[in-house]
Amino acid sequence: MIVTHAWKDIKRMLRDRKALMITVLMPTILTAILGLSIGNMMNGNTKLETIPIAVVNQSEVASFKNNIQSGETSDTPVDFAEIFIENILASEDLQDVISYEQLSKERALQKLENGKLSTVIFFPKSYNQEVLNVMNQPSSKQVEVTLYQNPDESLHNEVIKGVVESYTNQLSKSVIAQNTMVTLMMKEPKLQQEITSSMGEVIQKVNETNRPNISVMREPFGDIESLSGMQYFTAGMAVMFMLYVGGYSAIYVRDEIRSGTYNRLRSTGMSFWHLAGGKFISTALLVFLQIIFLFMFEKLVFGMEFTNIYLLLLMIVITALSVSCLSILLTTITVVNQETRLNELFQSVIIPFLAMVGGSFISISMMPEPIQMFGHNVINGAALQGFTYVMQGYSFSELFGPILALLINGLIFLVLSGLIIFRRKEVFR
């Protein structure tokens, strides 16, 4: 009998065009819109608070050799990593955007792991000499600057990457030739005439030469991947609109009560537990299919990637079961208060509120700490955190927090349902 009631609810949902539009079509459209528009803000198009970073400068000062017409050789020390630190990061233009500190690699990565840094910029030991090689030898190997980045700070990561690339790209072009010559003139006055006469020719050759660019290598910390805007909003819309599925279970019960169907079923010997069991199964299956459809759509249309399909399926199953427990609570309240407007309140007020604090529209990390704590533990916020963790490549052990929060939410919903049934036994007999 439980399976019969579950199948009845599933068929009704599939025939309900309004329900399908809200639970399937709307999240698909919103995900595409948010992922392609607001999602770009996660790539660096909005105002930021000061971004904490660290610089690990292991590079050794290199020597710029100059042959003078008299046959003498002048060695001028150059440190391009230090130029970047002093002239770029310490500049007034970036002081309100970036706060940096110079640390050892071990200390910097430790602070990155603890979430106290957004990015660690690493200059290797041979960096300065390799830059000079790029300037003087067109066939020299590519110079690399490595960025170790916090995968949870997508917006900050793009800003830092842009700053570093802006500087490193110039090192293989005319600006680096000009800056080097200016430095030489300041430190070696007797070379001013020779340098001034050849500056234009050198700059032209540098611009025309097809030299390898100095590249920025982005390294996620450990095996964790950065999260794209499309991935984030796919998960955000999935966990928001799954709540509507749970709400529709209660709406269908209310309609059955008003039409007399519920009383006729009870008169045949059907208990409330049969009804609740049917709601549990149908809601779990519908939420599971809803999330699968949304994720598959985004993968096929936008090429969204998943790092571990098995953990993703586990998260979907646990999330669906938790929403099913919510549907039982809503069903219980509806049976007790048949004329209540709870269903309308749940869909128009409660769900948007939960979506906001749970991070469906704005990343929870951008909210005040008390709201962050609440948002990570409500049903949709915990599900969102779990889905994003899976997309980023977190292991099963690191999913323990979101999974536990989902299970606790489900248990709370069932306990509240039991308390209502216990207090109003006469309604459920």
PAKOL-513154 format. One line per 2 residues: their letters; for each residue x, y, z of C-alpha. Coordinates in steps of 0.5 Angstrom, whole numbers, plus 500, padded with zeros to 3 digits. Each point is the difference from the previous one (the first is absolute). Example, Ala and Ser with C-alpha at 12.3 -4.5 7.8 and 13.67 -1.06 7.14 Angstrom:
AS = 525:491:516  502:507:498
END
This chain:
MI = 500:500:500  506:505:501
VT = 503:499:494  493:501:497
HA = 499:507:503  507:501:498
WK = 499:499:493  493:504:500
DI = 504:506:502  506:499:495
KR = 494:500:494  497:506:503
ML = 506:504:500  502:497:493
RD = 493:503:498  501:506:503
RK = 502:505:495  501:506:505
AL = 504:495:505  505:498:494
MI = 501:507:498  502:502:507
TV = 504:494:502  503:498:494
LM = 500:506:494  501:506:505
PT = 506:497:503  503:499:493
IL = 499:506:498  502:504:506
TA = 507:496:500  501:502:493
IL = 499:507:501  504:501:507
GL = 505:495:498  502:504:493
SI = 498:507:503  501:501:508
GN = 505:494:499  505:504:497
MM = 500:504:506  504:494:503
NG = 505:501:495  502:507:502
NT = 495:506:499  497:503:506
KL = 503:504:506  504:496:505
ET = 502:500:507  508:500:501
IP = 503:494:497  505:496:505
IA = 506:497:496  507:498:502
VV = 506:500:495  505:495:501
NQ = 506:503:496  506:495:500
SE = 503:503:493  507:502:500
VA = 503:506:498  502:500:493
SF = 505:504:496  499:504:494
KN = 507:499:496  501:506:495
NI = 506:501:495  503:507:499
QS = 504:502:494  506:500:504
GE = 500:493:501  498:500:508
TS = 494:497:502  495:502:505
DT = 496:496:505  493:503:502
PV = 496:496:506  493:499:498
DF = 494:498:504  494:499:496
AE = 496:497:506  502:506:505
IF = 498:505:494  493:496:500
IE = 499:501:508  502:507:501
NI = 497:503:494  494:496:499
LA = 498:497:506  502:506:504
SE = 497:505:496  495:505:502
DL = 495:498:495  500:493:503
QD = 500:501:507  493:500:501
VI = 499:494:496  506:495:502
SY = 503:499:506  507:496:500
EQ = 505:497:504  506:497:499
LS = 501:493:503  504:493:499
KE = 496:495:495  498:496:506
RA = 497:505:504  497:503:494
LQ = 496:493:498  499:499:508
KL = 496:507:500  497:498:493
EN = 497:494:503  497:503:506
GK = 496:505:496  504:506:502
LS = 503:501:493  497:501:493
TV = 506:498:496  507:499:501
IF = 505:503:494  506:495:499
FP = 506:503:497  505:494:499
KS = 508:500:501  502:501:493
YN = 494:505:498  504:506:499
QE = 506:497:496  494:497:496
VL = 497:506:498  507:503:498
NV = 500:494:495  494:501:497
MN = 502:507:499  507:498:497
QP = 498:493:497  494:499:495
SS = 500:493:501  501:500:508
KQ = 495:496:504  493:503:502
VE = 501:503:507  494:498:505
VT = 497:504:506  496:495:504
LY = 494:502:504  497:496:505
QN = 493:502:501  494:499:505
PD = 495:496:496  494:503:504
ES = 502:507:498  499:500:492
LH = 499:508:500  506:502:504
NE = 504:495:496  498:503:493
VI = 502:507:503  507:497:502
KG = 501:496:494  499:507:496
VV = 505:504:504  505:495:499
ES = 499:499:493  500:507:498
YT = 507:501:503  503:493:497
NQ = 498:501:493  503:507:500
LS = 507:497:502  501:496:493
KS = 498:507:496  502:507:500
VI = 499:502:507  505:496:503
AQ = 506:502:495  498:507:501
NT = 500:499:508  507:496:500
MV = 503:506:496  497:505:504
TL = 503:496:506  507:500:497
MM = 500:507:498  499:502:507
KE = 505:495:503  505:501:494
PK = 501:507:498  505:499:495
LQ = 496:495:496  494:505:499
QE = 502:503:493  501:492:498
IT = 493:498:503  497:506:497
SS = 502:500:493  498:492:500
MG = 494:500:504  495:501:494
EV = 503:495:496  500:495:506
IQ = 493:501:502  498:499:492
KV = 503:494:500  497:497:507
NE = 493:502:497  502:496:493
TN = 503:494:503  495:494:502
RP = 503:499:507  496:495:504
NI = 496:503:505  500:500:508
SV = 495:496:502  496:499:506
MR = 498:493:503  494:500:504
EP = 500:494:505  494:498:504
FG = 502:499:507  501:492:501
DI = 495:497:495  495:505:501
ES = 497:503:494  497:507:499
LS = 493:501:499  497:503:494
GM = 494:505:500  496:495:496
QY = 502:494:505  498:504:506
FT = 493:503:498  498:493:497
AG = 501:497:507  497:506:503
MA = 493:500:496  500:492:501
VM = 500:501:507  495:506:500
FM = 495:497:495  500:493:504
LY = 496:503:506  494:502:495
VG = 500:492:499  499:499:507
GY = 495:506:500  496:497:495
SA = 499:493:504  496:504:505
IY = 496:504:495  498:493:497
VR = 497:498:507  497:507:501
DE = 496:499:493  498:493:502
IR = 497:502:507  496:505:496
SG = 498:496:495  498:494:505
TY = 505:495:497  504:500:507
NR = 494:498:504  497:495:495
LR = 507:497:500  500:500:508
ST = 494:496:500  502:495:496
GM = 505:498:506  506:504:497
SF = 504:503:506  504:506:500
WH = 507:496:500  498:498:493
LA = 499:507:497  506:502:504
GG = 504:494:497  498:502:493
KF = 502:507:501  506:498:502
IS = 502:496:494  497:504:495
TA = 503:506:502  507:497:501
LL = 499:497:493  498:507:497
VF = 506:504:503  505:494:498
LQ = 497:501:492  500:508:501
II = 507:500:502  503:495:495
FL = 496:504:494  503:507:502
FM = 507:497:501  499:496:493
FE = 498:506:496  505:504:503
KL = 505:495:498  498:499:493
VF = 498:507:498  506:504:504
GM = 505:494:501  500:501:507
EF = 505:494:504  499:496:506
TN = 506:497:503  497:494:504
IY = 493:498:497  499:495:506
LL = 501:505:505  495:504:496
LL = 495:495:500  501:499:507
MI = 499:507:502  493:500:495
VI = 498:494:504  501:503:507
TA = 497:507:498  494:496:497
LS = 499:496:506  500:507:504
VS = 495:504:496  496:494:501
CL = 500:500:507  498:508:499
SI = 494:498:496  497:495:506
LL = 501:506:504  496:505:496
TT = 495:494:498  499:499:508
IT = 499:507:501  495:501:494
VV = 496:494:503  499:503:507
NQ = 499:507:497  496:499:494
ET = 498:507:498  507:503:502
RL = 503:504:495  507:497:501
NE = 501:497:493  500:507:497
LF = 504:503:506  505:494:499
QS = 501:502:492  500:507:500
VI = 504:502:507  503:494:503
IP = 503:497:494  503:507:497
FL = 503:501:507  503:494:501
AM = 503:501:493  503:506:501
VG = 503:498:507  502:493:497
GS = 504:503:494  496:499:494
FI = 501:507:498  506:503:504
SI = 506:496:502  499:499:508
SM = 507:502:501  498:507:498
MP = 495:500:506  501:502:507
EP = 503:494:504  493:499:504
IQ = 497:499:494  505:496:497
MF = 499:495:506  493:500:499
GH = 500:499:492  505:494:500
NV = 495:496:505  494:501:497
IN = 497:495:495  502:503:494
GA = 506:504:502  503:493:502
AL = 498:497:494  503:506:496
QG = 507:499:504  500:492:498
FT = 499:501:493  505:506:499
YV = 505:495:504  499:495:495
MQ = 501:504:494  506:503:503
GY = 503:493:501  500:499:508
SF = 500:493:503  494:496:503
SE = 503:502:507  500:507:499
LF = 492:499:498  499:498:507
GP = 498:507:502  494:501:495
IL = 498:493:500  499:500:508
AL = 496:507:499  496:497:495
LI = 498:494:504  499:504:506
NG = 495:505:497  496:493:497
LI = 500:498:508  498:506:502
FL = 494:500:495  498:493:502
VL = 500:502:507  496:506:500
SG = 495:496:495  500:495:506
LI = 499:505:505  494:503:496
IF = 497:493:499  501:498:508
RR = 496:507:502  495:499:495
KE = 498:493:500  493:500:499
VF = 501:503:493  505:494:498
R = 496:495:502
END
